[in-house]
């Protein structure tokens, strides 16, 4: 397949350029120079703008489903155990969620989705392309991060059971990480001697990839003190970290920059429904990006419907964010945030052929998505 004569916004180069996109076997073969046509299907993209498929680094689509009686689609929080790292978002993902085709029609092609924030440790996020009938067909990575949460949500959900203060939340996370580190060290010391192996513990097993820096802690943190607690614990245990929501990030710019952690900002198109959201502002992603901090913009879908991800980036631009950095905040930055930048997030040779064709700037509300291509297949036209 060749997309001929498109205005290409590759999310790497600031300035767009006219050119062709050659696709073969679901991958981008070349981007920019005129592609010689053989037997390939040719799509005339004259007058259209080509963007990478949009990426959301933090969603609950497929787990917190669209429609249905209350409770029937609630599959994104375990409410009986405050620490459950052994849970896998992939085991709750419903590929037939009605929100998925709506998101795809809006140009969103890849999301990281998984457990909510009721638990101190909630389980693993997976990454999916927004098509397919099963999680196996949609999934491109079964575990991109381990969800943890600070602030008001764990306190609210477990206040009558085991958690009524921020220091309790932090202590429970530390306890789990201490236990997992001890479990891992005992396993390593035992080597092949089965008699010395610690008793199998599924929770501890689930945290070993975090301790080995194979996946980050994905830390739900709105308020600046919660953000700093997440950073402090990550340093203490020498683990990778991403900050999710980062509502008060603009109040601690220097500290976030010094920590060197990527941040995902949102959902901002909502009411301040709890105390820790009082400082919510559309200026936050722009302020952080201008300071050189890797910023993704997120919907936290279904808090904001998934298809409005580009609109959220547009509202950040309206509040002062550089428009190219806003585009990167819904393409290459979230791809890096979830560790999949080698496959998605930009239009570069060798990457997955995930492309959105529009009649203008997708960050502007009246722009129309004309075509969506995922893995080289035209899914919306």
VOBA-1610 file (N, C-alpha, C; in pm, whole numbers, padded with zeros to 5 digits, always signed):
BEGIN
Unk+00084-00119+00000Unk+00000+00000+00000Unk+00088+00125+00000Unk+00047+00223-00080Unk+00117+00352-00082Unk+00015+00462-00055Unk+00046+00546+00043Unk-00030+00670+00062Unk+00044+00778-00014Unk-00020+00827-00118Unk+00048+00916-00212Unk+00020+01063-00182Unk+00129+01139-00170Unk+00122+01287-00168Unk+00050+01342-00044Unk+00078+01283+00070Unk+00022+01332+00197Unk+00111+01440+00256Unk+00052+01525+00340Unk+00130+01616+00423Unk+00163+01538+00550Unk+00290+01505+00569Unk+00331+01411+00672Unk+00375+01484+00799Unk+00313+01449+00909Unk+00351+01497+01043Unk+00402+01373+01118Unk+00533+01353+01120Unk+00585+01224+01167Unk+00606+01218+01319Unk+00584+01330+01390Unk+00600+01339+01536Unk+00747+01335+01579Unk+00837+01340+01482Unk+00981+01348+01512Unk+01036+01482+01466Unk+01007+01516+01342Unk+01047+01645+01286Unk+00938+01749+01312Unk+00980+01865+01356Unk+00882+01969+01391Unk+00801+02013+01271Unk+00864+02027+01156Unk+00794+02077+01038Unk+00740+01962+00954Unk+00615+01970+00910Unk+00560+01866+00823Unk+00620+01877+00683Unk+00603+01773+00603Unk+00659+01771+00469Unk+00570+01686+00379Unk+00569+01719+00250Unk+00490+01646+00153Unk+00563+01517+00115Unk+00489+01410+00100Unk+00557+01287+00060Unk+00464+01168+00054Unk+00525+01052+00035Unk+00454+00926+00026Unk+00488+00838+00144Unk+00398+00746+00176Unk+00422+00648+00282Unk+00401+00509+00221Unk+00507+00429+00221Unk+00501+00294+00167Unk+00485+00194+00281Unk+00383+00109+00270Unk+00349+00012+00373Unk+00360-00128+00314Unk+00422-00218+00389Unk+00431-00358+00347Unk+00429-00447+00469Unk+00346-00550+00465Unk+00335-00648+00574Unk+00312-00580+00709Unk+00229-00477+00708Unk+00191-00410+00832Unk+00293-00315+00888Unk+00402-00291+00815Unk+00509-00204+00863Unk+00531-00087+00767Unk+00589+00019+00822Unk+00627+00134+00741Unk+00762+00104+00675Unk+00764+00103+00542Unk+00887+00075+00469Unk+00964+00203+00441Unk+00892+00307+00399Unk+00956+00437+00376Unk+00855+00547+00401Unk+00906+00661+00445Unk+00821+00777+00476Unk+00889+00900+00419Unk+00824+00963+00321Unk+00876+01088+00269Unk+00902+01088+00120Unk+01008+01019+00074Unk+01038+01023-00070Unk+00927+00956-00152Unk+00917+00997-00277Unk+00815+00938-00362Unk+00842+00788-00377Unk+00742+00709-00348Unk+00756+00563-00352Unk+00718+00512-00490Unk+00805+00427-00546Unk+00777+00367-00676Unk+00665+00265-00661Unk+00566+00276-00748Unk+00451+00187-00739Unk+00474+00060-00818Unk+00441-00052-00756Unk+00440-00180-00825Unk+00297-00227-00832Unk+00271-00334-00759Unk+00133-00386-00754Unk+00058-00337-00631Unk+00121-00244-00556Unk+00059-00198-00432Unk-00068-00117-00458Unk-00160-00129-00362Unk-00277-00041-00363Unk-00229+00102-00336Unk-00284+00196-00410Unk-00246+00336-00392Unk-00366+00414-00340Unk-00343+00485-00230Unk-00445+00574-00174Unk-00399+00717-00198Unk-00480+00793-00272Unk-00447+00932-00299Unk-00474+01015-00174Unk-00368+01065-00112Unk-00381+01143+00011Unk-00358+01291-00015Unk-00370+01333-00139Unk-00353+01475-00173Unk-00451+01560-00093Unk-00399+01661-00028Unk-00484+01750+00052Unk-00511+01700+00192Unk-00461+01579+00226Unk-00482+01523+00359Unk-00352+01526+00441Unk-00368+01519+00571Unk-00255+01521+00663Unk-00240+01384+00727Unk-00118+01331+00728Unk-00090+01199+00784Unk-00019+01213+00918Unk-00075+01149+01019Unk-00019+01150+01154Unk+00002+01006+01201Unk+00091+00985+01298Unk+00096+00854+01362Unk-00036+00826+01433Unk-00075+00700+01443Unk-00190+00668+01526Unk-00171+00723+01665Unk-00274+00782+01722Unk-00262+00845+01853Unk-00253+00737+01962Unk-00178+00769+02067Unk-00147+00673+02173Unk-00186+00732+02307Unk-00257+00655+02388Unk-00293+00697+02524Unk-00221+00606+02622Unk-00139+00664+02708Unk-00058+00587+02801Unk-00134+00545+02926Unk-00257+00595+02944Unk-00330+00563+03068Unk-00480+00564+03042Unk-00536+00445+03034Unk-00677+00429+03003Unk-00730+00309+03080Unk-00863+00300+03085Unk-00928+00180+03141Unk-01027+00122+03041Unk-01011+00160+02915Unk-01099+00110+02811Unk-01091-00042+02805Unk-01204-00107+02784Unk-01207-00252+02781Unk-01220-00318+02916Unk-01193-00242+03023Unk-01209-00294+03159Unk-01324-00223+03229Unk-01331-00092+03213Unk-01445-00014+03262Unk-01533+00012+03141Unk-01622-00079+03109Unk-01688-00083+02981Unk-01792+00024+02960Unk-01832+00038+02835Unk-01926+00139+02790Unk-02068+00083+02794Unk-02156+00146+02872Unk-02296+00104+02877Unk-02318-00016+02966Unk-02444-00054+02978Unk-02478-00169+03061Unk-02518-00126+03200Unk-02593-00210+03271Unk-02635-00178+03408Unk-02515-00158+03499Unk-02533-00076+03600Unk-02426-00048+03695Unk-02370-00178+03753Unk-02240-00188+03749Unk-02174-00306+03806Unk-02141-00414+03706Unk-02213-00420+03595Unk-02189-00530+03501Unk-02061-00511+03422Unk-02014-00389+03410Unk-01892-00364+03335Unk-01776-00322+03426Unk-01793-00340+03556Unk-01691-00296+03652Unk-01589-00408+03670Unk-01483-00404+03590Unk-01382-00509+03596Unk-01242-00453+03612Unk-01230-00333+03668Unk-01098-00270+03671Unk-01045-00243+03812Unk-01116-00281+03915Unk-01065-00271+04053Unk-01107-00394+04131Unk-01014-00450+04206Unk-01046-00556+04302Unk-01069-00489+04437Unk-01189-00505+04494Unk-01226-00431+04614Unk-01212-00512+04742Unk-01147-00628+04735Unk-01134-00713+04854Unk-00991-00729+04902Unk-00896-00666+04833Unk-00756-00684+04868Unk-00682-00558+04827Unk-00626-00486+04922Unk-00564-00357+04892Unk-00434-00372+04815Unk-00368-00485+04823Unk-00244-00510+04749Unk-00259-00637+04666Unk-00277-00619+04537Unk-00298-00737+04451Unk-00218-00724+04321Unk-00084-00723+04331Unk-00001-00708+04211Unk-00011-00827+04116Unk-00063-00939+04165Unk-00072-01059+04082Unk-00182-01051+03976Unk-00269-00950+03986Unk-00376-00936+03888Unk-00321-00883+03756Unk-00381-00930+03646Unk-00337-00888+03514Unk-00454-00821+03441Unk-00431-00699+03396Unk-00535-00628+03323Unk-00586-00707+03205Unk-00501-00787+03143Unk-00541-00864+03025Unk-00655-00961+03057Unk-00667-01003+03181Unk-00770-01099+03217Unk-00907-01034+03238Unk-00912-00900+03236Unk-01040-00829+03242Unk-01072-00757+03112Unk-00978-00755+03018Unk-00997-00676+02896Unk-01103-00740+02806Unk-01203-00658+02770Unk-01313-00702+02684Unk-01298-00635+02548Unk-01255-00710+02450Unk-01225-00654+02319Unk-01348-00604+02246Unk-01467-00646+02292Unk-01592-00604+02228Unk-01653-00480+02295Unk-01579-00416+02384Unk-01627-00293+02448Unk-01671-00194+02340Unk-01793-00142+02352Unk-01849-00051+02252Unk-01769+00079+02240Unk-01688+00111+02340Unk-01607+00233+02334Unk-01493+00220+02235Unk-01453+00098+02202Unk-01334+00078+02120Unk-01351+00130+01978Unk-01457+00095+01904Unk-01469+00151+01769Unk-01486+00303+01768Unk-01545+00359+01871Unk-01556+00505+01879Unk-01418+00568+01895Unk-01335+00506+01977Unk-01199+00556+01997Unk-01119+00547+01868Unk-01131+00434+01799Unk-01059+00414+01675Unk-01100+00517+01570Unk-01229+00546+01564Unk-01278+00646+01468Unk-01223+00785+01498Unk-01182+00808+01622Unk-01119+00934+01659Unk-00970+00938+01635Unk-00915+00829+01582Unk-00773+00825+01550Unk-00684+00764+01657Unk-00743+00717+01767Unk-00664+00652+01873Unk-00644+00506+01832Unk-00520+00464+01818Unk-00492+00329+01769Unk-00431+00237+01874Unk-00363+00294+01973Unk-00300+00213+02078Unk-00325+00275+02214Unk-00356+00192+02312Unk-00369+00240+02450Unk-00302+00144+02545Unk-00255+00198+02657Unk-00221+00116+02773Unk-00342+00120+02864Unk-00395+00004+02898Unk-00517-00002+02977Unk-00498-00105+03088Unk-00570-00085+03198Unk-00553-00177+03309Unk-00628-00136+03433Unk-00584-00185+03549Unk-00656-00164+03674Unk-00666-00016+03712Unk-00767+00014+03793Unk-00787+00149+03843Unk-00701+00178+03964Unk-00746+00270+04047Unk-00662+00322+04155Unk-00722+00300+04293Unk-00804+00196+04308Unk-00859+00167+04441Unk-00754+00105+04532Unk-00655+00040+04471Unk-00560-00042+04547Unk-00422+00022+04554Unk-00351-00005+04661Unk-00212+00038+04668Unk-00133-00027+04554Unk-00157-00155+04532Unk-00104-00223+04414Unk-00222-00291+04345Unk-00244-00257+04218Unk-00364-00304+04152Unk-00344-00408+04044Unk-00219-00430+03999Unk-00194-00526+03893Unk-00132-00461+03772Unk-00115-00539+03665Unk-00042-00493+03548Unk-00133-00432+03441Unk-00081-00329+03378Unk-00140-00270+03259Unk-00091-00347+03136Unk-00177-00360+03036Unk-00138-00416+02907Unk-00146-00308+02801Unk-00086-00332+02686Unk-00099-00242+02571Unk-00172-00315+02461Unk-00270-00245+02401Unk-00351-00305+02296Unk-00366-00211+02178Unk-00379-00270+02060Unk-00429-00197+01944Unk-00582-00204+01953Unk-00650-00100+01909Unk-00795-00092+01928Unk-00872-00158+01814Unk-00851-00287+01802Unk-00931-00368+01711Unk-00924-00514+01758Unk-00997-00600+01691Unk-00992-00742+01724Unk-01108-00787+01810Unk-01131-00918+01808Unk-01241-00977+01883Unk-01199-01031+02019Unk-01070-01049+02038Unk-01019-01106+02163Unk-00900-01026+02212Unk-00868-01041+02339Unk-00752-00972+02393Unk-00625-01023+02326Unk-00623-01151+02289Unk-00505-01207+02223Unk-00479-01138+02090Unk-00585-01106+02017Unk-00571-01040+01888Unk-00529-00894+01906Unk-00582-00829+02007Unk-00556-00686+02026Unk-00422-00658+02094Unk-00377-00746+02179Unk-00265-00717+02269Unk-00132-00713+02197Unk-00053-00610+02227Unk+00084-00604+02176Unk+00187-00619+02288Unk+00143-00604+02413Unk+00230-00635+02527Unk+00141-00666+02648Unk+00162-00780+02713Unk+00074-00818+02823Unk+00101-00742+02952Unk+00219-00682+02964Unk+00252-00612+03089Unk+00349-00499+03059Unk+00298-00376+03057Unk+00384-00260+03033Unk+00414-00183+03161Unk+00341-00213+03269Unk+00362-00141+03395Unk+00286-00210+03507Unk+00329-00183+03630Unk+00259-00230+03751Unk+00191-00110+03816Unk+00059-00116+03823Unk-00018-00003+03877Unk-00005+00005+04028Unk+00023+00125+04078Unk+00015+00152+04221Unk-00056+00286+04237Unk-00103+00315+04357Unk-00182+00436+04377Unk-00153+00500+04511Unk-00151+00633+04509Unk-00134+00715+04629Unk-00256+00806+04642Unk-00262+00878+04753Unk-00365+00980+04767Unk-00499+00928+04816Unk-00605+00990+04768Unk-00737+00971+04828Unk-00806+00840+04791Unk-00776+00783+04676Unk-00851+00666+04633Unk-00830+00543+04722Unk-00706+00500+04750Unk-00691+00385+04841Unk-00749+00413+04980Unk-00732+00535+05029Unk-00788+00572+05161Unk-00940+00561+05160Unk-01002+00611+05054Unk-01148+00609+05045Unk-01201+00466+05034Unk-01135+00385+04952Unk-01186+00249+04926Unk-01161+00153+05041Unk-01058+00180+05123Unk-01023+00086+05229Unk-01020+00151+05368Unk-01089+00264+05382Unk-01082+00338+05508Unk-01137+00258+05626Unk-01232+00170+05603Unk-01290+00091+05711Unk-01225-00046+05723Unk-01122-00071+05646Unk-01057-00202+05647Unk-00912-00193+05693Unk-00831-00112+05621Unk-00688-00119+05653Unk-00608+00004+05611Unk-00673+00111+05561Unk-00596+00225+05513Unk-00677+00354+05531Unk-00631+00441+05619Unk-00702+00567+05640Unk-00607+00687+05641Unk-00481+00667+05600Unk-00385+00777+05599Unk-00282+00756+05489Unk-00229+00865+05438Unk-00128+00856+05332Unk-00006+00776+05377Unk+00032+00789+05502Unk+00149+00715+05549Unk+00123+00565+05550Unk-00003+00526+05568Unk-00038+00384+05562Unk-00022+00331+05420Unk-00070+00407+05324Unk-00054+00369+05184Unk+00092+00347+05150Unk+00177+00443+05187Unk+00320+00432+05159Unk+00381+00312+05229Unk+00341+00289+05353Unk+00396+00176+05429Unk+00357+00043+05366Unk+00235+00032+05316Unk+00191-00093+05254Unk+00268-00120+05126Unk+00293-00015+05046Unk+00373-00035+04926Unk+00515-00076+04961Unk+00574-00008+05059Unk+00709-00044+05101Unk+00716-00189+05151Unk+00617-00228+05230Unk+00616-00364+05284Unk+00615-00467+05171Unk+00533-00442+05068Unk+00527-00535+04956Unk+00660-00539+04881Unk+00721-00425+04860Unk+00848-00421+04788Unk+00961-00484+04869Unk+00964-00461+05001Unk+01062-00527+05087Unk+01045-00679+05079Unk+00921-00724+05090Unk+00894-00868+05088Unk+00931-00929+04954Unk+00900-00859+04847Unk+00931-00911+04714Unk+01082-00916+04690Unk+01153-00816+04740Unk+01299-00817+04724Unk+01361-00934+04801Unk+01313-00957+04922Unk+01362-01071+05002Unk+01330-01203+04931Unk+01207-01215+04878Unk+01165-01336+04807Unk+01253-01359+04685Unk+01279-01254+04609Unk+01362-01265+04489Unk+01505-01307+04525Unk+01561-01247+04630Unk+01697-01281+04670Unk+01708-01426+04717Unk+01604-01473+04786Unk+01605-01612+04831Unk+01596-01708+04711Unk+01516-01672+04613Unk+01507-01754+04492Unk+01642-01760+04420Unk+01706-01644+04408Unk+01834-01639+04339Unk+01941-01717+04415Unk+01939-01709+04549Unk+02038-01781+04630Unk+02017-01932+04622Unk+01892-01974+04608Unk+01862-02118+04603Unk+01909-02181+04473Unk+01919-02103+04368Unk+01956-02152+04236Unk+01870-02274+04200Unk+01932-02390+04178Unk+01856-02508+04135Unk+01820-02601+04251Unk+01848-02558+04373Unk+01817-02642+04489Unk+01673-02618+04533Unk+01583-02710+04495Unk+01441-02693+04524Unk+01413-02688+04673Unk+01496-02751+04752Unk+01473-02754+04897Unk+01496-02618+04962Unk+01567-02531+04893Unk+01598-02400+04949Unk+01508-02289+04893Unk+01427-02322+04793Unk+01340-02222+04734Unk+01234-02175+04834Unk+01204-02046+04838Unk+01093-02001+04923Unk+00961-02055+04871Unk+00863-02066+04959Unk+00731-02112+04917Unk+00676-02017+04810Unk+00620-02075+04705Unk+00570-01994+04594Unk+00469-01891+04644Unk+00487-01767+04597Unk+00398-01657+04633Unk+00368-01577+04507Unk+00245-01583+04460Unk+00208-01521+04334Unk+00225-01369+04338Unk+00196-01306+04452Unk+00213-01163+04465Unk+00360-01124+04451Unk+00446-01199+04518Unk+00589-01169+04511Unk+00642-01191+04370Unk+00598-01298+04306Unk+00640-01326+04169Unk+00604-01209+04077Unk+00486-01152+04097Unk+00439-01044+04011Unk+00524-00918+04025Unk+00588-00900+04141Unk+00668-00779+04164Unk+00813-00794+04121Unk+00856-00916+04090Unk+00995-00935+04048Unk+01028-00854+03922Unk+00940-00848+03819Unk+00973-00763+03703Unk+00990-00616+03738Unk+00921-00568+03841Unk+00940-00430+03886Unk+01079-00413+03947Unk+01116-00505+04034Unk+01246-00497+04101Unk+01362-00514+04003Unk+01338-00586+03894Unk+01442-00605+03792Unk+01439-00495+03686Unk+01353-00396+03705Unk+01341-00282+03613Unk+01293-00322+03474Unk+01221-00432+03468Unk+01165-00474+03340Unk+01038-00395+03307Unk+00964-00356+03410Unk+00847-00269+03395Unk+00850-00167+03508Unk+00791-00049+03486Unk+00791+00052+03592Unk+00671+00039+03685Unk+00683+00100+03802Unk+00565+00130+03882Unk+00491+00243+03813Unk+00363+00225+03793Unk+00279+00326+03727Unk+00198+00392+03837Unk+00248+00505+03887Unk+00201+00561+04013Unk+00093+00666+03994Unk-00030+00631+04032Unk-00141+00725+04040Unk-00109+00826+04150Unk-00088+00952+04110Unk-00054+01055+04209Unk-00096+01191+04155Unk-00189+01255+04224Unk-00238+01387+04183Unk-00163+01498+04257Unk-00162+01492+04389Unk-00109+01601+04471Unk+00043+01596+04473Unk+00106+01711+04494Unk+00252+01716+04487Unk+00318+01630+04594Unk+00259+01620+04713Unk+00321+01536+04816Unk+00312+01388+04777Unk+00204+01347+04712Unk+00194+01209+04666Unk+00294+01180+04554Unk+00312+01277+04466Unk+00412+01262+04359Unk+00550+01242+04420Unk+00584+01322+04520Unk+00716+01312+04582Unk+00732+01181+04661Unk+00623+01132+04721Unk+00631+01004+04790Unk+00659+00892+04691Unk+00594+00896+04575Unk+00620+00796+04471Unk+00766+00799+04428Unk+00819+00919+04406Unk+00959+00934+04366Unk+01052+00881+04475Unk+01021+00914+04600Unk+01104+00871+04712Unk+01110+00719+04723Unk+00997+00654+04711Unk+00993+00507+04722Unk+01064+00443+04603Unk+01045+00498+04484Unk+01113+00442+04367Unk+01264+00451+04381Unk+01313+00562+04435Unk+01457+00575+04459Unk+01503+00476+04565Unk+01424+00461+04670Unk+01461+00372+04780Unk+01482+00229+04733Unk+01397+00184+04640Unk+01405+00046+04593Unk+01471+00035+04455Unk+01518+00147+04402Unk+01585+00148+04272Unk+01500+00082+04165Unk+01377+00131+04149Unk+01288+00080+04046Unk+01248+00193+03952Unk+01205+00154+03834Unk+01156+00254+03736Unk+01019+00304+03778Unk+00988+00427+03736Unk+00865+00492+03780Unk+00810+00580+03669Unk+00678+00581+03656Unk+00609+00685+03579Unk+00504+00748+03671Unk+00483+00878+03654Unk+00383+00948+03733Unk+00257+00965+03648Unk+00146+00916+03700Unk+00019+00920+03629Unk-00072+01027+03691Unk-00132+01108+03608Unk-00221+01220+03642Unk-00142+01347+03669Unk-00054+01345+03767Unk+00042+01456+03787Unk-00029+01591+03792Unk-00144+01597+03858Unk-00228+01716+03857Unk-00155+01840+03911Unk-00075+01823+04015Unk-00002+01937+04071Unk+00144+01940+04026Unk+00174+01877+03915Unk+00311+01874+03866Unk+00367+02012+03839Unk+00282+02106+03798Unk+00330+02242+03768Unk+00378+02314+03894Unk+00345+02261+04012Unk+00389+02323+04137Unk+00528+02273+04180Unk+00575+02164+04118Unk+00705+02106+04157Unk+00787+02074+04032Unk+00795+02170+03942Unk+00863+02146+03815Unk+01008+02107+03835Unk+01081+02181+03917Unk+01224+02153+03937Unk+01245+02014+03996Unk+01160+01975+04088Unk+01174+01844+04151Unk+01146+01731+04052Unk+01046+01750+03967Unk+01016+01649+03866Unk+01129+01638+03764Unk+01181+01752+03724Unk+01292+01749+03628Unk+01413+01679+03688Unk+01443+01706+03814Unk+01557+01643+03880Unk+01537+01492+03893Unk+01412+01450+03914Unk+01383+01308+03930Unk+01396+01233+03798Unk+01376+01302+03686Unk+01391+01240+03556Unk+01286+01136+03522Unk+01165+01153+03575Unk+01060+01056+03549Unk+00962+01110+03444Unk+00914+01023+03355Unk+00810+01067+03262Unk+00677+01085+03332Unk+00597+01177+03283Unk+00468+01205+03346Unk+00356+01196+03244Unk+00239+01154+03290Unk+00118+01149+03208Unk+00015+01237+03275Unk-00027+01344+03206Unk-00112+01447+03266Unk-00257+01429+03219Unk-00348+01425+03314Unk-00491+01414+03284Unk-00557+01321+03386Unk-00688+01307+03379Unk-00780+01367+03284Unk-00816+01509+03328Unk-00800+01605+03239Unk-00820+01745+03275Unk-00957+01797+03236Unk-01023+01731+03143Unk-01154+01777+03096Unk-01265+01722+03187Unk-01249+01746+03316Unk-01345+01695+03415Unk-01358+01794+03529Unk-01461+01775+03608Unk-01480+01853+03729Unk-01376+01815+03834Unk-01342+01908+03922Unk-01255+01876+04036Unk-01341+01804+04139Unk-01349+01674+04126Unk-01444+01593+04202Unk-01394+01554+04340Unk-01269+01588+04371Unk-01214+01559+04503Unk-01106+01660+04535Unk-01067+01665+04663Unk-00979+01771+04710Unk-00846+01775+04636Unk-00792+01658+04602Unk-00659+01655+04541Unk-00660+01705+04396Unk-00776+01743+04344Unk-00786+01796+04208Unk-00805+01947+04204Unk-00798+02014+04318Unk-00827+02158+04322Unk-00734+02241+04234Unk-00612+02195+04213Unk-00516+02270+04132Unk-00507+02220+03989Unk-00609+02149+03944Unk-00613+02101+03807Unk-00611+02219+03710Unk-00529+02208+03603Unk-00516+02319+03509Unk-00471+02266+03373Unk-00524+02326+03266Unk-00479+02291+03132Unk-00338+02341+03105Unk-00287+02429+03190Unk-00150+02479+03169Unk-00044+02377+03210Unk-00082+02277+03290Unk+00017+02184+03347Unk+00102+02114+03241Unk+00043+02048+03138Unk+00130+01979+03042Unk+00225+02071+02970Unk+00179+02192+02936Unk+00266+02286+02867Unk+00381+02333+02954Unk+00354+02360+03081Unk+00459+02404+03173Unk+00565+02295+03189Unk+00521+02172+03206Unk+00615+02061+03225Unk+00694+02033+03098Unk+00627+02036+02983Unk+00696+02010+02856Unk+00799+02119+02827Unk+00765+02243+02857Unk+00859+02354+02833Unk+00984+02340+02920Unk+00972+02270+03032Unk+01087+02248+03121Unk+01170+02128+03078Unk+01129+02062+02970Unk+01205+01947+02921Unk+01167+01814+02983Unk+01053+01810+03052Unk+01006+01686+03114Unk+00923+01609+03012Unk+00946+01478+02996Unk+00867+01400+02901Unk+00720+01394+02944Unk+00632+01450+02861Unk+00491+01464+02897Unk+00403+01388+02799Unk+00313+01309+02854Unk+00203+01251+02777Unk+00073+01313+02827Unk-00022+01327+02737Unk-00156+01372+02774Unk-00248+01250+02770Unk-00330+01232+02873Unk-00412+01111+02885Unk-00558+01146+02909Unk-00644+01050+02877Unk-00788+01067+02901Unk-00835+00999+03027Unk-00760+00895+03072Unk-00809+00811+03182Unk-00945+00751+03144Unk-00964+00727+03016Unk-01091+00675+02964Unk-01143+00561+03052Unk-01272+00563+03085Unk-01381+00644+03030Unk-01406+00775+03103Unk-01314+00819+03190Unk-01335+00948+03257Unk-01354+01057+03151Unk-01267+01059+03052Unk-01290+01133+02928Unk-01302+01029+02819Unk-01404+01032+02735Unk-01414+00932+02629Unk-01286+00927+02546Unk-01244+00805+02515Unk-01113+00782+02454Unk-01091+00864+02327Unk-01195+00883+02247Unk-01181+00949+02118Unk-01148+01098+02130Unk-01160+01153+02251Unk-01131+01295+02269Unk-00987+01321+02312Unk-00900+01222+02297Unk-00758+01243+02329Unk-00698+01358+02249Unk-00718+01367+02116Unk-00662+01483+02043Unk-00722+01616+02089Unk-00850+01615+02125Unk-00912+01737+02175Unk-00843+01784+02303Unk-00809+01690+02391Unk-00739+01726+02515Unk-00604+01791+02483Unk-00533+01738+02384Unk-00407+01800+02343Unk-00432+01940+02288Unk-00543+01957+02215Unk-00577+02088+02162Unk-00609+02189+02271Unk-00674+02144+02376Unk-00704+02234+02488Unk-00577+02273+02563Unk-00480+02183+02567Unk-00350+02218+02627Unk-00281+02325+02543Unk-00292+02315+02410Unk-00236+02418+02322Unk-00306+02552+02345Unk-00437+02547+02358Unk-00513+02670+02385Unk-00465+02736+02514Unk-00419+02655+02610Unk-00371+02708+02739Unk-00222+02745+02734Unk-00161+02734+02615Unk-00023+02781+02603Unk+00080+02678+02566Unk+00044+02550+02553Unk+00141+02447+02520Unk+00183+02460+02374Unk+00310+02439+02347Unk+00360+02436+02211Unk+00288+02326+02133Unk+00241+02355+02012Unk+00156+02261+01939Unk+00230+02135+01898Unk+00358+02146+01864Unk+00435+02026+01828Unk+00456+01937+01951Unk+00485+01999+02066Unk+00501+01920+02188Unk+00369+01856+02228Unk+00257+01923+02200Unk+00126+01863+02228Unk+00100+01742+02139Unk+00139+01752+02011Unk+00128+01636+01922Unk+00213+01521+01975Unk+00335+01551+02016Unk+00421+01446+02071Unk+00362+01385+02198Unk+00283+01465+02271Unk+00224+01418+02396Unk+00113+01315+02375Unk+00068+01298+02248Unk-00031+01194+02220Unk+00020+01096+02114Unk+00152+01099+02089Unk+00211+01008+01991Unk+00339+00944+02048Unk+00452+01004+02021Unk+00580+00940+02057Unk+00605+00938+02208Unk+00561+01043+02280Unk+00586+01043+02425Unk+00512+00931+02498Unk+00380+00913+02475Unk+00316+00799+02540Unk+00372+00664+02494Unk+00418+00656+02369Unk+00482+00533+02324Unk+00606+00503+02409Unk+00686+00606+02436Unk+00802+00590+02524Unk+00759+00560+02667Unk+00654+00627+02711Unk+00603+00612+02848Unk+00571+00465+02878Unk+00521+00393+02777Unk+00483+00252+02798Unk+00585+00156+02737Unk+00700+00209+02696Unk+00809+00124+02651Unk+00792+00062+02514Unk+00712+00126+02426Unk+00685+00068+02294Unk+00722+00164+02181Unk+00817+00254+02207Unk+00854+00352+02106Unk+00923+00290+01985Unk+00971+00166+01998Unk+01031+00099+01882Unk+00927+00051+01783Unk+00798+00053+01823Unk+00692+00004+01735Unk+00591+00111+01695Unk+00560+00203+01784Unk+00449+00296+01762Unk+00491+00437+01798Unk+00403+00534+01767Unk+00422+00671+01816Unk+00480+00769+01717Unk+00534+00721+01606Unk+00589+00812+01504Unk+00584+00743+01369Unk+00593+00823+01264Unk+00597+00769+01128Unk+00742+00758+01085Unk+00800+00641+01109Unk+00938+00613+01074Unk+00949+00472+01019Unk+01039+00454+00925Unk+01057+00323+00863Unk+01086+00217+00970Unk+01020+00102+00956Unk+01040-00009+01047Unk+00934-00018+01155Unk+00859+00089+01177Unk+00756+00087+01281Unk+00624+00032+01226Unk+00533+00002+01318Unk+00400-00045+01278Unk+00331+00061+01193Unk+00259+00015+01091Unk+00189+00107+01003Unk+00056+00148+01064Unk+00063+00235+01165Unk-00054+00292+01231Unk-00060+00440+01191Unk-00159+00476+01110Unk-00162+00607+01048Unk-00303+00664+01056Unk-00310+00794+01082Unk-00437+00866+01082Unk-00430+00973+00973Unk-00528+00970+00882Unk-00539+01074+00779Unk-00653+01168+00816Unk-00623+01297+00817Unk-00723+01399+00853Unk-00728+01507+00747Unk-00830+01592+00758Unk-00839+01705+00666Unk-00780+01834+00725Unk-00709+01819+00837Unk-00648+01936+00900Unk-00580+01896+01030Unk-00557+01993+01114Unk-00491+01972+01243Unk-00585+01897+01337Unk-00550+01776+01383Unk-00640+01700+01469Unk-00658+01760+01607Unk-00575+01857+01645Unk-00589+01921+01774Unk-00693+02034+01769Unk-00749+02057+01652Unk-00855+02156+01634Unk-00988+02083+01623Unk-01088+02131+01692Unk-01211+02054+01711Unk-01289+02024+01584Unk-01279+02109+01481Unk-01360+02084+01362Unk-01288+01999+01257Unk-01168+01951+01288Unk-01096+01863+01196Unk-01163+01725+01194Unk-01167+01665+01075Unk-01233+01536+01057Unk-01129+01428+01030Unk-01139+01316+01100Unk-01057+01199+01071Unk-01118+01128+00952Unk-01040+01115+00846Unk-01089+01056+00722Unk-01059+00906+00713Unk-00940+00867+00753Unk-00896+00727+00740Unk-00811+00690+00859Unk-00830+00568+00910Unk-00744+00515+01017Unk-00691+00380+00971Unk-00559+00369+00973Unk-00491+00247+00933Unk-00418+00192+01054Unk-00438+00064+01083Unk-00370-00001+01195Unk-00303-00127+01145Unk-00173-00140+01173Unk-00096-00255+01126Unk-00113-00275+00974Unk-00120-00164+00903Unk-00130-00168+00759Unk-00266-00200+00703Unk-00366-00212+00790Unk-00503-00242+00745Unk-00589-00116+00761Unk-00665-00085+00657Unk-00758+00028+00664Unk-00881-00015+00744Unk-00896+00041+00864Unk-01007+00004+00951Unk-01119+00107+00952Unk-01083+00232+00925Unk-01183+00339+00917Unk-01157+00416+00788Unk-01261+00436+00707Unk-01242+00514+00584Unk-01376+00577+00545
//
